[in-house]
Amino acid sequence: MKLSLEISDEQASRLREAAERLGVGVEQLAQAAVVDLTNQQAADFEAASDRVLEKNQELYRRLA
């Protein structure tokens, strides 16, 4: 999927600087950031759901 977005001049400057420091292209860095963000959210959700399931395990057993 191709995505277009508008960012401020300051954000664009920081993105370019970070990409230069890392030796990658701006688009590559932006794509990596999106991947990291979406993967982290999935991991956070999974950890939270595991905690809820473990906490309520006895209740779920009784309801079954």
C-alpha positions, 0 to 999 in steps of 0.5 A, spaced: 500 500 500 502 506 498 501 512 503 501 519 502 501 524 508 503 531 510 508 533 516 511 539 518 517 542 516 520 541 523 518 534 523 521 533 515 527 536 517 528 531 523 526 525 519 531 527 514 537 528 519 535 521 523 535 518 516 542 521 514 545 519 521 542 511 520 544 511 513 537 510 510 532 513 506 527 517 509 522 513 506 525 507 509 526 510 516 518 512 515 516 505 513 520 502 519 517 507 524 510 504 522 512 497 522 515 498 529 509 502 532 504 497 529 508 491 532 509 494 539 501 495 539 500 488 537 505 486 543 502 491 548 495 488 546 497 481 547 500 482 554 494 486 556 490 480 554 494 475 557 494 478 564 486 479 564 485 472 562 490 469 567 487 474 572 480 471 571 482 464 569 478 461 575 472 465 573 472 463 566 473 456 569 466 457 573 462 460 567 464 454 562 
